Amino acid sequence: MALATTAAAPVPPSPDALLGLFPPGTTTAPDGGLRIGGCPVTELAARHGTPALLVDEGALRDRAGRYADGLAARRPDAMVAFASKAFPCTAVYRLLAEEGLGVDVAGGGELALALAAGTDPAQVIVHGNAKTESYLRAAVEAGVGLIVIDNFDDIDRLEHLMAQAPGPRPRAQGVLVRVTPDVRPDTHEAVTTGQRGSKFGLLLPQAREAIARLRASSRLRLDGLHVHIGSQILDTEPFVRAVAAVAELGRFPVYDLGGGLGARYTYDDRPPTVEAYLDALTAAADELLPAGARVIIEPGRSLVAESGVSLYRVVTVKRSGGETFVAVDGGMGDNLEVPLYGQRFEAAVATRVRAPADGAPGERCRVVGRHCESGDVLSAGVYLPDPRPGDLIAVPVTGAYTYSLANNYNAARRPPVVFCRDGRSRPVVRRETYADLMRRDLP
Ligand SMILES: Cc1ncc(COP(=O)(O)O)c(C=O)c1O
């Protein structure tokens, strides 16, 4: 299934509609150019180069606050854990730890980054459908709060690790059982995770078996259940069905209800607000789960997507076969969401958001990348005012799963990450160098 978001806008959007996709607080300068976090895009491009991933730090902090305060107001003793796969960069871990969020990690690398960034291990939740012994050992040794049991091998490995621990008997490790609730939300099938046939978690009968085994364990402490049904979900109803499914398995002190809320990528997307999502989820928890149970949620995409903007430079403009191809200096090397899921992104000429030279609506264009595949499209069917080589192109809503999925196709150097706030910009990840590309090569 393709996402509904792949369709282009039928008419050119107004400048205000366009601005509405950029991080809250984005403005235009008198010359019509964008200011992200108060920084003019021309200055950002001159200082940090292109392509670059810009993050409006204030917008990200506000979003984290809406999640943390919103959940705390609805369910005391709750925790928001950042699903760090969405943006696994130490500056982002640090920022979100400062905002009081916990972290969900999937793999030893994300665990190492979270710990290096100073995340309190007690606030770390460990995931994975194929957890190696070394990953589990690192998690136990770090003292992580919770490990999510995805399968029976996880139980065997953890039991074994805890039994092997030297010295006096170690404390019991807190665990959750990941439940596959057989709920399929309406999103791209590559990012559905809670349906029968998913590789993640245990269907209800197997979950019951795992619960029984864990209840009999002296080394593992079963704290509760976990459920996560997928990503870019634009409706609250499937989340409620997932809560109902886990409620069938009995009463526990902790329920981790996962992430999955969608981001607003396009003019037509209408995801529930953070508050509407929290209302629906906590209403279901209030009705179906024990009153004093601790609720955890793990937003990734909806937490970080909307604070990110990718900035590119136009290299060529080609009018051919009825199409206008605007080719930029990045593409599927820094944004794989289009080729992987057909996710639609909008785009703007960053210096002419408000003031098309002649007031014309712009030309319908296909913004393409520099990589050697025809699928290397950033945005098809966007209206751009008289695009020219040298123009800056801004693609909004790129804070989630772009940094994580960035790659070196065509030996492209991965872009820097630049935090922008109150008119100041600071790189928190530098651009890769050609030397970086060769650093792992052996003579
Ligand atoms: C276990 C788990 N929790 C949370 C998330 C975050 O999902 P999203 O980024 O859609 O909020 C994921 C992502 O796939 C996940 O696998």
The ligand as an SDF file (V2000), in Angstrom:
LIG
                    3D

 16 16  0  0  0  0  0  0  0  0999 V2000
    9.2210   -0.1150   19.4010 C   0  0  0  0  0  0  0  0  0  0  0  0
    9.0550    1.1990   18.7340 C   0  0  0  0  0  0  0  0  0  0  0  0
    8.6360    2.2430   19.4700 N   0  0  0  0  0  0  0  0  0  0  0  0
    8.4790    3.4640   18.9190 C   0  0  0  0  0  0  0  0  0  0  0  0
    8.7280    3.6820   17.5750 C   0  0  0  0  0  0  0  0  0  0  0  0
    8.5600    5.0610   17.0280 C   0  0  0  0  0  0  0  0  0  0  0  0
    7.6230    5.1550   16.0400 O   0  0  0  0  0  0  0  0  0  0  0  0
    7.3170    6.5760   15.3970 P   0  0  0  0  0  0  0  0  0  0  0  0
    8.6030    7.1340   14.9330 O   0  0  0  0  0  0  0  0  0  0  0  0
    6.3850    6.3010   14.3020 O   0  0  0  0  0  0  0  0  0  0  0  0
    6.6960    7.4080   16.4870 O   0  0  0  0  0  0  0  0  0  0  0  0
    9.1590    2.6280   16.7830 C   0  0  0  0  0  0  0  0  0  0  0  0
    9.4140    2.8440   15.3430 C   0  0  0  0  0  0  0  0  0  0  0  0
    9.3060    2.0410   14.5050 O   0  0  0  0  0  0  0  0  0  0  0  0
    9.3290    1.3550   17.3760 C   0  0  0  0  0  0  0  0  0  0  0  0
    9.7660    0.3070   16.6580 O   0  0  0  0  0  0  0  0  0  0  0  0
  1  2  1  0
  2  3  1  0
  2 15  2  0
  3  4  2  0
  4  5  1  0
  5  6  1  0
  5 12  2  0
  6  7  1  0
  7  8  1  0
  8  9  2  0
  8 10  1  0
  8 11  1  0
 12 13  1  0
 12 15  1  0
 13 14  2  0
 15 16  1  0
M  END
$$$$
